[in-house]
Amino acid sequence: MNDLFEQAKKLLSAWKGDSYIFGRGVLPEIGRLAAGYGKRALLVCNTTYMKATADAVAASLEKAGVSLAGGAIVPDAGPNAPREDVYRIETYILHHKPDCIIAVGGGSAIDACKAANVLACLGKDNTPEIEAYFGTGLVTEALTKTGAKLLPVIAVQTSASSGAHLTKYSNVTDPVAGQKKLIVDDAITPPKALFDYDVTASMPVGVTVDGALDAVAHCFEVFSGVSADKYDLAASITECAISLTAEYAPRVVKNPGDMEAREAIGMATDLGGYAIMVGGTNGAHLTSFSLVDLTSHGKACGIMNPYYAVFFSPVIEKQLRLVGGIFKKYGYIPEDLDSLTGRELGTAVARGMIAFGKAIGAPVTLRDLPGFDESYIRKALDAAKDPQLEMKLRNMPVPLTAALVEDYMGPILQSAVQGDFSMIRLMV
């Protein structure tokens, strides 16, 4: 077995232990997991393009003596977890009173179930308005105040994507405003999770490309801003995940049926989930929240990270050498990185990231996105000043305040429109 595979498995097992079942052919284990929480489970899953997976989960539950709360499978959420889907799933929880919730799907489905669980369990004694929970630690605060408890969520991941099945994050979108917001709280981390990498073969290759870009984004952003005491762990996660992605993502694009490559990208995205539990994401993720009606989350982050890499370059040389070394190893960077420092080093690594994006058919500038216009720059800058998203500004290796957004983030966004690194203004 590939050394990278073994390294990924050791990292994930050391992190999650028995609470996470992952690998190929493990989907039938879901019944055993659910039986540990009672006899009635609310199963949330798409029953059209994921019907085979939904049926397999339902069969495993039945075999384990677990019935479907409400007698049927609940439809999952649309892309980016629209808030109306969150409220709809909440009503099923309130009506059917399950012992646990089984969220089967990609990041959007799992995020919606996390948020719906919060509303169903806290709505009566705290508030049923989701706005009250956007931010960091507000769910735990409400649970402490009310004495309420969340239902167990068992997350069954089906696509190599955000790592939602393993993490404390729930992204929810207001489709009218076209803006994504974030719940960040350890209380919403699923206590049990399962990912059968074979299931990803049913996903379009574009979804896997999104996941590959998200894996790189999670690791690169966390690694760039990680605290000194967590540097070595973040470096191990990043090196393994980005190596898996750089080697195997082009193989999936070339041959969507390459199951070894799909397993590799599945583990890389899981490691991306590990990364965002070690540290926080920053600039590219913040910008991506304002692009939800233009492109997927992974592609949005993939576009933006090279430009933020240049902005951060004076203070992240050590991280850039590690990440750049990976992209150079796989043929995406021609320069001798040892001879470069500061902005020149950041630019070389950024070009390598862009070369990788092109190799897997991803957009690499904002103007590559159909429907993009300057109004999205304004929306992204305004969103960056929102106190509910302030954590992303603080997480940057070069921290910004709302007062500095126009002067420094503005040129980063304009550079991402034009593909011109020279437009970026450095603070240090």
Buried (B, 14 or more C-beta within 10 A) or exposed (E): EEEBBEBBBEBBEEBBEEEBBBBBEBBBBBBBBBBBBBBBBBBBBBBEEBEEBBEBBBBBBEEBEBBBBBEEBBBBBBBBBBBBBBBBBBEBBBEBEBBBBBBBBBBBBBBBBBBBBBBBBBBEEBEBEBEBBBBBBBBBBBBEEEEBEBBBBBBBBBBBBBBBBBBBBBBBBBBEEBBBBBBBBEBBBBBBBBBBBBBBEBBEBBBBBBBBBBBBBBBBBBBBBBEEEBBEBBBBBBBBBBBBBBBBBBBBBEEBEBBBBBBBBBBBBBBBBBBBBBBBBBBBBBBBBBBBBBBBBBBBBBBBBBBBBBBBBBBBBEBBBBBBBBBBEBEBBEBEBEEBBBBBBBBBBBBBBBBBBEBBEBBBBBBBBEEBEEEBBEBBBEBBBBEBBBBBBEBBBBEBEBEBBEEBBBBBBBBBBEBEBEBBEBBE
